[in-house]
Amino acid sequence: MEQSWKSYDSGPFYDELISSPGKPRVAARRAVNLLQNLSTDEMAARRAAAELAIKEMGISFTIYSEGKNIDRAWPFDIIPRVIPGREWDKVSEGLAQRTRALNAFINDIYNKQKILKDGIVPADIVLDSSNYKPQCAGISPRYGAWAHICGTDLVRDKDGKFYVLEDNLRVPSGVSYMLENREVTKRALPELFENYSIRPVDDYPARLYATLAALSPRERKRPCVAVLTPGIYNSAYFEHSFLARGMGAELVEGGDLFVDEDDCLYMRTVDGPERVDVVYRRIDDDFIDPEAFRKDSILGVPGIMRAWKKGNVAIANAPGSGVADDKVVYAFVPDMIRYYLKEEPKLASVKTYLCMVEKERDYVLANLDKLVVKPANESGGYGLMVGPRATKATRAKFAKLIEENPRNYIAQPTLALSTAPTYLDDQVQPRHLDLRPFILSSKDTWVTPGGLTRVALVKGSLVVNSSQGGGSKDTWIVEGKS
C-alpha cells in the first residue's frame, strides 16, 4: 500500500489527511504511517473485518426505490478522517453560537416576531413557509429551546476553512452511524487507537438523555422519555431503536400512546398506563397529531399538541422548529446571530442567492452552469442540481422550475469540497466529503466531538448522501500534535 499512498494526489482540492503528495498532515501522520505499511492483502482483510462487523451489528439503512423499501448494509470506509482538537474547538464554539441564535429566532417567530417587525428577515419568507406552523403560536418551551437536536452540515472549501452548508432542525438523523463508525473502526483497525488521544463519542446517548430529561415538566430523578418512531419501515428506524436502547428510553409508535382527560400523555403498558414526560419525536410535524395537523395521519398521537401546549409533556424537537429549517431562511442566520446575540458569526456561511429576489434570480439563471441549485425544503440530496455536472436539458428544466416558483429555490457556488483518502478497488483514492456534527440544546448546549462524515464514493461526485450512493467514515478529533 505504500506506493498507493505516496502517489496519492487530491489535485486542486484541500485534503483532510494529505498536505501534498506523500506528505501526511501532522495530526494524521501516525495513522497514515500505519496504514501505508499494510499490504494490499492486509488492507483487504481489514475491510472484510469491517464489513463483517457491520453485518454482525445489524447496521443498515433504508432507501426508497420505485415504490419499494430496500435495506442495505451501511457503506463504510475504513480510513478515518482526522481533525486537530484545537481547530475543532473553534468550530464547536461557532456551532453552539449558531444554534443559540436559531433557537432565539424560532422562539421569537412564534411569539413577539420582533425580527420581522425590525425588518431583519422579510416576514413573507417566514410566515408563508410551509414549515411555519400557526398552531405553535404563543408557546415558549423550557429554556427557550425548540431545536433540541440540531444536525448542521459543514463543508471545507479549497481554502481549508469550514463553512456551514445547511442546518437540519426538524428530525435530523445520522448520529447512530457516527457512533457505530467508531465501533467498526475499533474492530477493524484496533492498533490505530494505541498512539492517539481521540475524543470519545460513545457518551452521546447519555448526553442526549440528559438533554431530554432536563425538559421534563415533572421533577423526577429519572423522567419517562419515549422515542416516537413512525415504525419499522422508516428509513431511519435503525437509528430510532439504537438511540432508545442507548438511552434506556421507551421506543413507541403512535398507537402506544394516548392523551387522557387530564391532558397528560400516557403510554400503554402491561401494568397499565404510565405517564410520559418527554417525547423525542422522529415524526414530521404534519403527522404528529391528527387533531392539530393532518387529520388522516395514523402515525401520531391525537391530542399530543394539547398536552404540549399545557406544559404537561415536552416534545423534542418542538413542533414548529422547522420554520428555521429552510434553505431560504438559512441565508439570514448570520443576521440572526448579530441581532439576537450581538456577536459576529464565528462560522462562515456559504454565499447564497435567493431566487425570489429578482436581481439574484437573474444572476442564477445566467449562471446555472456554475451553481448548485437547491429546493428550499428538500433533504437527503433530493431535488438539487449541480450545475457544472448537469446536462443542458437538466439546466433548462431547473430554469423553468425557478421561474415558476422562485421562492422554492436557492443557489450557491459550486464549492471545491475537501477530499480524504478512501479505500476503493484496492487503492487509496481521493473522494469528496462533508461533516454533520450534532448540537444538543436544553439547559446546556453541547456539540459532538466531530460528527458523521459522509463521503461521495463515486469519483468526482459532490453528492455525499447515503440515499444517493454515498458512504461514511469515522471522524477523529485528536488532542495534541499527534
Salt bridges, closest charged atoms under 4 A:
GLU2 OE2 - LYS6 NZ 3.10
GLU16 OE2 - ARG81 NH2 3.04
GLU16 OE2 - ARG156 NE 2.95
GLU56 OE1 - ARG187 NH1 3.49
ASP77 OD2 - LYS473 NZ 2.45
GLU87 OE2 - ARG156 NH1 2.54
ASP89 OD1 - ARG199 NH1 2.84
GLU93 OE1 - LYS346 NZ 3.99
ASP153 OD1 - ARG436 NE 2.68
ASP153 OD2 - ARG454 NH2 3.33
GLU166 OE1 - LYS327 NZ 3.88
ASP167 OD1 - ARG98 NE 2.85
GLU183 OE2 - ARG187 NE 3.72
GLU191 OE2 - ARG46 NH2 2.74
ASP203 OD2 - ARG207 NE 3.22
GLU219 OE2 - ARG142 NH2 3.62
GLU239 OE2 - ARG282 NH2 2.94
ASP263 OD1 - ARG306 NH1 2.52
ASP263 OD2 - LYS310 NZ 2.61
ASP277 OD1 - ARG218 NE 2.64
ASP277 OD2 - ARG220 NH1 3.33
ASP285 OD1 - ARG281 NH2 2.79
ASP286 OD1 - LYS133 NZ 2.83
GLU291 OE1 - ARG306 NE 3.22
ASP296 OD2 - ARG294 NH2 2.81
ASP325 OD2 - ARG170 NE 3.14
ASP326 OD2 - ARG407 NH2 2.91
ASP335 OD1 - ARG338 NH1 3.24
GLU344 OE1 - ARG338 NE 3.20
ASP369 OD1 - LYS370 NZ 3.60
ASP426 OD1 - ARG47 NH2 3.32
ASP434 OD2 - ARG454 NH2 2.75
ASP474 OD2 - ARG182 NE 2.91
GLU479 OE2 - ARG199 NE 2.63
